[in-house]
Amino acid sequence: MKIPEKIIIQLKENFEIDTDSFKQSHNQNIPTSVRLNPLKPECGFKFSQRVPWANNAHYLHERPVFTNDPLFHAGCYYVQEASSMFVEQAIKQTVDTTKKIISLDACAAPGGKSTLLTSLLNEESLLVSNEVISTRVPVLTHNLVKWGTVNSVVSNNDPKDFSRLQNFFDLIVVDAPCSGSGLFRKQEDAIEHWSEESVKHCSLRQQRILHDLIPSLKENGILIYSTCSYSSEENENICDFIVNEFGLEPVQLEINPEWGITETKSKKKGYGYRFFPHLTQGEGFFLTCFRKKTEGNTNGYTAKNKILSKLSSAEEKNANQFIIDENFEYANYFGEIVAYDKSISEEINAVCSSLKVKKMPLHLGQLKGDDFIPHPYSAYLSCLSKEMSIAEIGAEDSLKYLRKQNFNLPEAQKGFVLLTYKNFGIGWAKNLGNRINNYYPAGWRILKEVF
């Protein structure tokens, strides 16, 4: 692999890396790592070792065909690059996750860091998982939905839109769009697209994103910034931009020397954490943390209730039968019955009034006439009523269902049935006796041949 000489020279001058080992590492096999879902930690693969800086995360001996595993589609684990899981350490060392935390994952697709965040935060917290590129919102939504947590929304907004929510978030995570040099080993075509000009362009874009988002961070709030770039212009130089422009206070993290992570320091004493593939078992990655220390904490938002409306008595009756949880508040959201924890009612209203929300914390379904139609998203929830009709199916029928192919449910009750694989929900079907109607979303179905 021909790594651009500009990168090699900069890393040698700034960080005194062993360039031969660095180059050699880019010709080695890429480690495969998965992070188990704490709500349903099931995985049929054999692990080689733990990812040392993340709980519930493991390396695999080899990369299987995840598409063939119904547990993958049930949200039992997430396939995530190991270096990026270091966000877990940053959050645990800077935020009290036992408290109510209002957080933003600003550049969220495809959802690795969002699923990690939503597992670390409690159910009384709220994660706004935002993606500016509309075509990437469906995969982000799908990954969060099947994860099964009930404390996140998905939005599709430009960073400048968050000016409507000033002093709103306790935590902001910005995994910024970058030149991608840290992923050369994983995406060889990234080398063809890399240039010094692209680094400059990305640096300016990163500054604009931060300039738009930092005003929405509360006093004493935490900013976590990361890239998959090796270039100082996108990393340490951005640390100095954050200090110079906004006066944020750098936060140093504790790292185990055995992890092989390289701590750096910018001119303004911003602490950076670099992952080099010849020193750590993962791809190139950079992360830094800051705390907002400014006077005043005047909220720049007004909680309105223009979009969310109360349920009808019939809708409320069905909602209460579907999910029994006195901590939830129900509402009608564009004709759908949705729910969220009562503790975040004000924040949910503010977010829905200010942003283009694509997914609420819980989508239960719709009432059409006298029939309650469960929402596809609800199949992954662990808080469903125990009275729901459930049909356990095997791996072959699960994959047929996920491909929207025909199969039978001879033992199931008629009507809507939650299909499960190894007791984990994979989707809804309506059993008509002689056939079934498959309610798995067409955009999610498996296209690859698996038999």
C-alpha positions as CSV (number, residue, x, y, z in Angstrom):
1,M,0.0,0.0,0.0
2,K,1.4,3.3,-1.1
3,I,0.7,5.8,1.8
4,P,1.1,9.5,0.7
5,E,4.6,10.6,1.7
6,K,3.2,13.9,3.2
7,I,1.5,11.8,5.9
8,I,4.6,9.8,6.7
9,I,6.7,12.9,7.0
10,Q,4.3,14.7,9.3
11,L,3.8,11.7,11.6
12,K,7.6,11.2,11.8
13,E,8.3,14.9,12.6
14,N,5.4,15.4,15.0
15,F,5.1,12.0,16.8
16,E,8.4,10.2,16.0
17,I,6.6,7.1,14.9
18,D,8.4,4.1,13.5
19,T,7.6,4.6,9.9
20,D,8.6,1.1,8.8
21,S,6.3,-0.5,11.3
22,F,3.5,2.0,10.5
23,K,3.8,1.1,6.8
24,Q,4.0,-2.6,7.4
25,S,0.8,-2.5,9.6
26,H,-1.2,-1.3,6.6
27,N,-0.4,-4.5,4.7
28,Q,-1.7,-6.7,7.6
29,N,-5.2,-8.2,8.1
30,I,-7.8,-5.8,9.4
31,P,-9.1,-6.9,12.9
32,T,-12.9,-7.5,13.1
33,S,-14.5,-6.4,16.3
34,V,-18.1,-6.5,17.6
35,R,-19.8,-4.8,20.5
36,L,-22.5,-6.7,22.3
37,N,-25.9,-5.1,23.1
38,P,-26.3,-5.0,27.0
39,L,-30.0,-5.5,26.5
40,K,-29.5,-8.7,24.6
41,P,-25.9,-9.7,24.7
42,E,-26.1,-12.8,22.4
43,C,-23.5,-13.7,19.8
44,G,-22.7,-17.0,18.3
45,F,-19.1,-16.2,17.3
46,K,-15.9,-17.2,19.1
47,F,-13.9,-14.3,20.4
48,S,-10.2,-14.0,20.3
49,Q,-9.9,-11.3,23.0
50,R,-11.6,-8.3,24.5
51,V,-11.3,-4.8,23.2
52,P,-9.5,-3.4,26.2
53,W,-11.0,0.2,26.3
54,A,-14.6,-0.9,25.9
55,N,-17.0,-3.1,27.8
56,N,-19.0,-5.8,26.0
57,A,-16.6,-5.5,23.0
58,H,-14.5,-8.3,21.5
59,Y,-12.3,-9.1,18.5
60,L,-13.2,-12.1,16.4
61,H,-10.8,-14.7,15.0
62,E,-12.1,-14.1,11.5
63,R,-14.8,-12.0,9.8
64,P,-18.0,-14.1,9.2
65,V,-20.9,-13.2,6.9
66,F,-22.9,-11.2,9.3
67,T,-25.9,-11.1,6.9
68,N,-26.4,-14.8,7.5
69,D,-26.9,-14.3,11.3
70,P,-30.5,-13.5,12.4
71,L,-29.0,-12.2,15.7
72,F,-27.3,-9.4,13.8
73,H,-30.6,-8.4,12.4
74,A,-32.2,-8.6,15.9
75,G,-29.7,-6.0,17.2
76,C,-27.8,-8.3,19.5
77,Y,-24.5,-6.9,18.5
78,Y,-22.9,-4.1,16.4
79,V,-20.0,-4.6,14.1
80,Q,-17.8,-1.6,15.0
81,E,-14.2,-0.7,14.4
82,A,-12.3,-1.1,17.7
83,S,-10.5,2.3,17.9
84,S,-13.7,4.3,17.6
85,M,-15.1,2.5,20.7
86,F,-12.6,4.6,22.7
87,V,-15.5,7.1,22.9
88,E,-16.8,4.9,25.7
89,Q,-13.8,5.8,27.9
90,A,-14.2,9.5,27.1
91,I,-17.8,9.5,28.2
92,K,-17.3,7.4,31.3
93,Q,-14.4,9.7,32.5
94,T,-16.1,13.0,31.8
95,V,-19.9,12.4,32.3
96,D,-21.9,11.1,35.2
97,T,-24.1,8.6,33.3
98,T,-26.2,7.8,36.4
99,K,-27.8,11.3,36.0
100,K,-30.2,12.6,33.3
101,I,-28.0,13.5,30.4
102,I,-29.2,15.3,27.2
103,S,-26.7,14.5,24.5
104,L,-26.1,15.0,20.8
105,D,-24.3,12.7,18.3
106,A,-23.9,15.3,15.6
107,C,-22.6,13.3,12.7
108,A,-24.2,10.0,13.6
109,A,-24.6,7.7,10.6
110,P,-24.3,4.7,10.4
111,G,-24.8,4.5,14.1
112,G,-21.9,2.9,15.9
113,K,-21.3,5.7,18.3
114,S,-25.0,6.3,18.7
115,T,-25.7,2.7,19.8
116,L,-22.8,3.0,22.2
117,L,-24.1,6.3,23.6
118,T,-27.6,5.1,24.0
119,S,-26.4,2.1,26.0
120,L,-24.2,4.2,28.3
121,L,-27.0,6.7,29.1
122,N,-29.9,5.8,31.3
123,E,-33.6,5.7,30.3
124,E,-34.3,9.1,31.8
125,S,-31.7,10.6,29.4
126,L,-32.1,11.7,25.8
127,L,-29.8,11.2,22.8
128,V,-30.4,13.2,19.7
129,S,-28.7,11.2,16.9
130,N,-28.3,13.6,14.0
131,E,-27.3,13.0,10.4
132,V,-27.1,15.9,7.9
133,I,-27.1,13.7,4.7
134,S,-30.7,12.5,4.2
135,T,-29.7,9.3,2.3
136,R,-27.8,8.1,5.4
137,V,-30.7,8.6,7.8
138,P,-32.4,5.3,7.1
139,V,-29.4,3.1,8.0
140,L,-28.8,5.2,11.2
141,T,-32.5,4.8,12.1
142,H,-32.4,1.0,11.4
143,N,-29.4,0.5,13.6
144,L,-30.8,2.5,16.5
145,V,-34.2,0.9,16.2
146,K,-33.0,-2.7,16.3
147,W,-30.7,-1.8,19.3
148,G,-33.9,-1.6,21.2
149,T,-33.2,1.3,23.6
150,V,-35.9,3.9,24.4
151,N,-33.9,7.1,24.9
152,S,-33.0,8.3,21.4
153,V,-34.4,10.3,18.6
154,V,-33.0,10.6,15.0
155,S,-32.9,14.0,13.3
156,N,-31.9,15.1,9.8
157,N,-30.5,18.6,10.3
158,D,-27.6,20.9,9.3
159,P,-25.4,21.8,12.2
160,K,-26.6,25.5,12.0
161,D,-30.1,24.4,12.9
162,F,-28.9,23.6,16.4
163,S,-28.7,27.4,17.0
164,R,-32.4,27.0,18.0
165,L,-31.3,24.9,21.0
166,Q,-28.7,27.0,22.7
167,N,-27.3,25.8,26.1
168,F,-29.4,22.6,25.6
169,F,-26.9,19.6,25.6
170,D,-24.9,18.2,28.5
171,L,-22.8,16.2,26.0
172,I,-22.0,16.7,22.3
173,V,-20.1,14.1,20.3
174,V,-18.7,15.2,16.9
175,D,-17.2,12.4,14.9
176,A,-16.4,14.9,12.1
177,P,-16.3,14.2,8.4
178,C,-12.6,14.0,7.5
179,S,-10.0,13.1,4.9
180,G,-10.1,9.5,6.0
181,S,-6.4,8.7,6.1
182,G,-6.9,6.6,9.2
183,L,-9.0,4.2,7.1
184,F,-6.5,3.5,4.3
185,R,-6.1,-0.1,5.4
186,K,-9.9,-0.6,5.6
187,Q,-10.8,1.4,2.5
188,E,-7.9,1.4,0.0
189,D,-9.8,3.7,-2.5
190,A,-9.5,6.4,0.2
191,I,-5.9,6.8,-0.8
192,E,-7.0,7.8,-4.3
193,H,-9.2,10.5,-2.9
194,W,-6.8,11.8,-0.4
195,S,-4.9,15.1,-1.0
196,E,-3.5,18.0,0.9
197,E,-6.3,20.1,-0.5
198,S,-8.9,17.7,0.8
199,V,-7.3,17.9,4.3
200,K,-7.6,21.7,4.2
201,H,-11.2,21.5,3.0
202,C,-12.1,19.1,5.7
203,S,-10.4,21.2,8.4
204,L,-12.5,24.2,7.4
205,R,-15.7,22.1,7.3
206,Q,-14.9,20.8,10.8
207,Q,-14.4,24.3,12.1
208,R,-17.8,25.3,10.6
209,I,-19.5,22.3,12.3
210,L,-18.0,23.1,15.7
211,H,-18.8,26.8,15.3
212,D,-22.5,25.9,14.7
213,L,-22.8,23.3,17.5
214,I,-20.8,24.6,20.5
215,P,-23.4,27.3,21.4
216,S,-25.9,24.5,22.0
217,L,-23.6,23.0,24.7
218,K,-24.5,23.8,28.3
219,E,-22.1,25.4,30.8
220,N,-19.9,22.6,32.2
221,G,-21.0,20.5,29.2
222,I,-18.6,18.1,27.5
223,L,-17.5,18.2,23.9
224,I,-16.0,15.0,22.4
225,Y,-14.4,15.5,19.0
226,S,-13.0,12.7,16.8
227,T,-11.8,11.9,13.3
228,C,-10.4,9.0,11.4
229,S,-7.6,11.2,10.0
230,Y,-3.8,11.2,10.7
231,S,-3.4,14.9,9.7
232,S,-2.7,17.4,12.5
233,E,-4.7,20.0,10.5
234,E,-7.9,18.0,11.3
235,N,-6.8,17.0,14.9
236,E,-4.4,19.0,17.1
237,N,-5.0,22.2,15.1
238,I,-8.8,21.8,15.7
239,C,-8.0,21.5,19.4
240,D,-6.4,25.0,19.2
241,F,-9.4,26.3,17.2
242,I,-11.8,25.1,20.0
243,V,-9.7,26.9,22.7
244,N,-9.1,30.1,20.7
245,E,-12.6,30.6,19.4
246,F,-14.7,29.3,22.3
247,G,-12.4,29.2,25.4
248,L,-13.3,25.6,26.1
249,E,-11.1,23.8,28.7
250,P,-9.1,20.8,27.6
251,V,-9.8,17.6,29.5
252,Q,-7.1,14.9,30.0
253,L,-8.2,11.3,30.0
254,E,-6.5,8.4,31.9
255,I,-5.2,5.7,29.5
256,N,-3.6,2.4,30.3
257,P,-0.1,2.3,28.8
258,E,-0.7,-1.3,27.7
259,W,-3.4,-0.1,25.3
260,G,-0.8,1.4,22.9
261,I,-2.6,4.8,22.6
262,T,-0.5,7.8,21.9
263,E,-1.3,10.9,23.9
264,T,-0.5,14.2,22.2
265,K,-0.8,17.9,23.1
266,S,-1.6,20.8,20.9
267,K,-0.1,24.3,21.1
268,K,-3.0,25.4,23.4
269,K,-2.5,22.3,25.5
270,G,-5.4,20.3,24.1
271,Y,-5.0,16.6,24.9
272,G,-5.3,14.3,21.9
273,Y,-5.5,10.5,21.8
274,R,-4.1,8.9,18.6
275,F,-4.5,5.3,17.5
276,F,-1.9,4.0,15.1
277,P,-2.4,0.5,13.6
278,H,1.1,-0.6,14.4
279,L,0.6,0.2,18.1
280,T,-3.1,-0.6,18.7
281,Q,-5.3,-3.3,17.4
282,G,-7.5,-1.0,15.3
283,E,-7.6,1.6,12.6
284,G,-6.3,5.2,12.6
285,F,-8.3,7.3,15.0
286,F,-8.1,10.6,16.9
287,L,-10.1,11.8,19.9
288,T,-10.1,14.9,22.2
289,C,-12.3,16.2,25.0
290,F,-13.2,19.7,26.2
291,R,-15.4,21.2,28.9
292,K,-17.3,24.4,28.3
293,K,-16.4,26.9,31.1
294,T,-18.4,30.1,30.4
295,E,-20.6,32.3,32.5
296,G,-24.3,32.2,32.1
297,N,-26.6,29.4,31.2
298,T,-29.6,30.9,29.6
299,N,-31.6,28.5,27.5
300,G,-32.1,29.6,24.0
301,Y,-35.1,27.4,23.3
302,T,-38.7,27.3,24.0
303,A,-40.5,24.0,24.6
304,K,-43.6,24.0,22.4
305,N,-46.2,21.3,21.6
306,K,-47.1,22.0,18.1
307,I,-46.3,18.6,16.6
308,L,-47.1,16.2,19.5
309,S,-50.8,15.8,20.4
310,K,-52.7,13.8,22.9
311,L,-54.0,10.4,22.1
312,S,-57.7,9.6,21.6
313,S,-59.2,7.3,24.2
314,A,-59.1,4.4,21.7
315,E,-55.4,5.1,21.0
316,E,-54.6,5.3,24.6
317,K,-56.3,2.0,25.4
318,N,-54.3,0.2,22.7
319,A,-51.1,1.8,23.8
320,N,-51.6,0.8,27.4
321,Q,-52.3,-2.8,26.3
322,F,-49.3,-2.9,24.0
323,I,-46.7,-1.5,26.5
324,I,-47.4,-1.4,30.3
325,D,-45.0,1.2,31.8
326,E,-46.2,4.0,34.0
327,N,-43.0,6.0,33.3
328,F,-43.9,6.5,29.7
329,E,-45.8,9.4,28.2
330,Y,-47.8,8.7,25.0
331,A,-48.5,11.1,22.1
332,N,-49.7,11.2,18.6
333,Y,-46.9,12.0,16.2
334,F,-48.1,12.5,12.6
335,G,-50.7,9.8,13.1
336,E,-48.5,7.4,14.9
337,I,-48.7,6.4,18.6
338,V,-45.3,7.2,20.1
339,A,-43.9,7.2,23.6
340,Y,-41.0,8.5,25.7
341,D,-40.0,8.7,29.3
342,K,-41.9,11.3,31.3
343,S,-38.6,12.8,32.6
344,I,-37.7,14.1,29.1
345,S,-41.1,15.4,28.1
346,E,-39.9,19.0,28.0
347,E,-36.8,18.2,26.0
348,I,-38.7,16.0,23.5
349,N,-41.1,18.9,22.8
350,A,-38.2,21.3,22.3
351,V,-36.5,18.9,19.9
352,C,-39.6,18.2,17.9
353,S,-40.3,21.9,17.7
354,S,-36.8,22.8,16.5
355,L,-35.6,19.9,14.4
356,K,-36.6,17.5,11.6
357,V,-37.2,14.4,13.8
358,K,-37.2,11.1,11.9
359,K,-37.5,8.7,14.8
360,M,-39.0,9.1,18.3
361,P,-37.8,7.1,21.3
362,L,-40.7,4.5,20.9
363,H,-42.9,4.0,17.9
364,L,-45.9,1.8,18.9
365,G,-48.2,1.7,15.9
366,Q,-51.3,3.2,14.4
367,L,-55.0,2.7,15.0
368,K,-56.8,2.1,11.7
369,G,-60.5,1.7,12.4
370,D,-60.8,-0.8,15.1
371,D,-57.5,-2.4,14.2
372,F,-54.2,-1.6,16.0
373,I,-51.3,-2.0,13.5
374,P,-48.0,-2.4,15.4
375,H,-45.1,-0.3,14.1
376,P,-42.1,-2.3,12.7
377,Y,-39.8,-0.4,15.1
378,S,-41.6,-1.9,18.1
379,A,-40.5,-5.4,17.4
380,Y,-37.1,-4.8,19.0
381,L,-38.3,-3.4,22.3
382,S,-37.9,-5.4,25.5
383,C,-40.8,-3.5,27.2
384,L,-43.6,-5.1,25.2
385,S,-46.6,-6.5,27.0
386,K,-46.2,-10.2,27.9
387,E,-49.7,-10.7,26.4
388,M,-48.4,-10.2,22.9
389,S,-48.7,-13.1,20.5
390,I,-45.2,-14.5,19.8
391,A,-43.9,-17.1,17.4
392,E,-40.4,-18.5,17.8
393,I,-38.9,-19.4,14.4
394,G,-35.6,-21.0,13.4
395,A,-32.7,-19.6,11.5
396,E,-33.9,-20.7,8.0
397,D,-37.4,-19.2,8.5
398,S,-35.9,-16.1,10.1
399,L,-33.8,-15.5,7.0
400,K,-36.8,-16.1,4.7
401,Y,-38.7,-13.6,6.7
402,L,-35.9,-11.0,6.5
403,R,-35.7,-11.6,2.7
404,K,-39.6,-11.3,2.6
405,Q,-39.9,-14.8,1.2
406,N,-42.8,-17.2,1.9
407,F,-42.8,-19.5,4.9
408,N,-45.5,-20.8,7.2
409,L,-46.6,-20.3,10.9
410,P,-48.8,-23.4,11.4
411,E,-48.8,-23.2,15.2
412,A,-49.2,-19.4,15.6
413,Q,-52.4,-17.6,16.5
414,K,-54.2,-15.6,13.8
415,G,-53.6,-11.9,13.7
416,F,-50.4,-9.9,14.4
417,V,-47.6,-12.0,15.7
418,L,-44.1,-11.0,16.9
419,L,-41.6,-13.2,15.3
420,T,-38.6,-14.1,17.4
421,Y,-35.3,-15.9,16.9
422,K,-33.7,-17.3,20.1
423,N,-36.3,-15.1,21.9
424,F,-35.2,-11.9,20.3
425,G,-37.7,-10.0,18.2
426,I,-36.9,-9.7,14.5
427,G,-40.2,-8.3,13.2
428,W,-44.0,-8.4,12.8
429,A,-46.2,-10.6,10.7
430,K,-49.9,-11.0,10.3
431,N,-51.0,-14.7,10.4
432,L,-54.0,-15.2,8.1
433,G,-54.0,-19.0,8.6
434,N,-53.3,-20.1,5.0
435,R,-50.6,-17.4,4.6
436,I,-48.9,-14.6,6.3
437,N,-48.5,-10.9,5.6
438,N,-44.8,-9.9,6.1
439,Y,-44.5,-6.5,7.9
440,Y,-40.7,-6.3,7.7
441,P,-39.9,-2.9,6.1
442,A,-39.0,-3.4,2.4
443,G,-36.0,-1.0,2.8
444,W,-34.5,-3.3,5.4
445,R,-34.9,-6.7,3.7
446,I,-31.8,-8.8,2.9
447,L,-30.9,-8.6,-0.8
448,K,-27.9,-10.9,-0.7
449,E,-28.4,-14.6,-1.3
450,V,-27.9,-16.5,1.9
451,F,-28.8,-20.1,1.1
